[in-house]
């Protein structure tokens, strides 16, 4: 792999990293705790809590992917890099 190709791959990875960071930040806003003083029915509250758990799992998956991409940016152009 030559230097130009390594730089192109790094740029693509950094672009994807920025997109993931934006998605994670947006999802974290949506996963704030359900306030008990909000007048919701019991089932509606349970639905919101379930949706919150699903978004939390999605955030964890995105953060794992982010970590993988950051590692790839660090090793691209070295023998450790596996596309």
C-alpha positions as CSV (number, residue, x, y, z in Angstrom):
1,X,0.0,0.0,0.0
2,X,1.5,3.3,-1.0
3,X,1.2,6.6,0.9
4,X,-1.5,8.1,-1.3
5,X,-3.8,5.0,-0.9
6,X,-3.2,5.0,2.9
7,X,-4.2,8.7,3.1
8,X,-7.3,8.1,1.0
9,X,-8.3,5.2,3.3
10,X,-7.7,7.4,6.4
11,X,-9.8,10.2,5.0
12,X,-12.7,7.7,4.3
13,X,-12.4,6.3,7.8
14,X,-12.3,9.7,9.4
15,X,-15.4,10.7,7.5
16,X,-17.2,7.6,8.8
17,X,-16.0,8.3,12.3
18,X,-17.5,11.8,12.2
19,X,-20.8,10.4,11.0
20,X,-20.8,7.9,13.8
21,X,-20.0,10.5,16.4
22,X,-22.9,12.6,15.2
23,X,-25.3,9.7,15.2
24,X,-24.2,8.7,18.7
25,X,-24.6,12.3,20.0
26,X,-28.1,12.5,18.5
27,X,-29.2,9.1,19.9
28,X,-27.9,10.0,23.4
29,X,-30.2,13.0,23.4
30,X,-33.1,10.6,22.7
31,X,-32.2,8.3,25.5
32,X,-32.6,10.6,28.5
33,X,-34.5,9.1,31.4
34,X,-38.3,9.2,31.3
35,X,-39.4,11.8,33.9
36,X,-41.8,10.4,36.5
37,X,-43.7,13.7,36.7
38,X,-44.7,13.5,33.1
39,X,-48.3,12.4,33.0
40,X,-48.2,9.3,30.9
41,X,-50.0,6.0,31.2
42,X,-48.2,3.0,32.6
43,X,-48.0,1.3,29.2
44,X,-46.8,4.4,27.5
45,X,-44.1,4.7,30.0
46,X,-43.1,1.1,29.6
47,X,-43.0,1.5,25.8
48,X,-40.7,4.5,26.2
49,X,-38.5,2.6,28.6
50,X,-38.3,-0.3,26.1
51,X,-37.5,2.1,23.2
52,X,-34.8,3.7,25.4
53,X,-33.2,0.3,26.1
54,X,-33.1,-0.5,22.3
55,X,-31.5,2.9,21.6
56,X,-29.0,2.2,24.4
57,X,-28.0,-1.1,22.8
58,X,-27.7,0.6,19.4
59,X,-25.5,3.3,20.9
60,X,-23.2,0.6,22.4
61,X,-22.9,-1.1,19.0
62,X,-22.1,2.3,17.3
63,X,-19.5,3.0,20.0
64,X,-17.9,-0.4,19.3
65,X,-17.8,0.3,15.6
66,X,-16.3,3.8,16.3
67,X,-13.6,2.2,18.4
68,X,-12.8,-0.3,15.5
69,X,-12.6,2.6,13.0
70,X,-10.3,4.6,15.2
71,X,-8.0,1.6,15.5
72,X,-8.0,1.2,11.7
73,X,-7.1,4.9,11.3
74,X,-4.2,4.4,13.6
75,X,-2.8,1.3,11.9
76,X,-3.6,2.0,8.2
77,X,-0.4,1.8,6.2
78,X,1.2,-0.6,8.6
79,X,1.4,-4.4,8.4
80,X,-1.3,-4.6,11.2
81,X,-3.9,-3.1,8.8
82,X,-6.6,-5.5,7.6
83,X,-9.3,-4.0,5.4
